[in-house]
Amino acid sequence: MADPEVRDMELEVSSRLEKDACVVLVTGEVDVYTSPSLKSALMAAAEEDCPTVIADMSGVDFIDSSGLGVLVGALRRAREAGGELRVVCDKENIVKIFRITGLDRVFPMFSTLDQAFGA
């Protein structure tokens, strides 16, 4: 993939191709300052002609509205291209944000990467 790893002050993003899906591994905090790095990685994954992009957020400790906006934009782009964006997250504080905003009903969400591959 074009940009396999991006490091920001509070965010690490890496990408890989696995089982016919582009996996974007996200670790750290996704906020107004770091969300452009996530957006770049998700856009690069979409440009790799991956119909399935999996955002592995299991290493995310914090996400704000700008990070959620990046994910919503990536989901929209994936669907417009006939693909999908799946989210992996098992941290209750992050899952709760998706529930509160109603995004748990918008994104296919999984507790583990294996579950996301099996969907």
Secondary structure, DSSP 4 states (H G I P E B T S, - for coil): ----EEE-SSEEEEEEEETTEEEEEEEEEESTTTHHHHHHHHHHHHHTT-SEEEEEEEEEEEE-HHHHHHHHHHHHHHHHTT-EEEEE---HHHHHHHHHHTGGGTS-EESSHHHHHH-
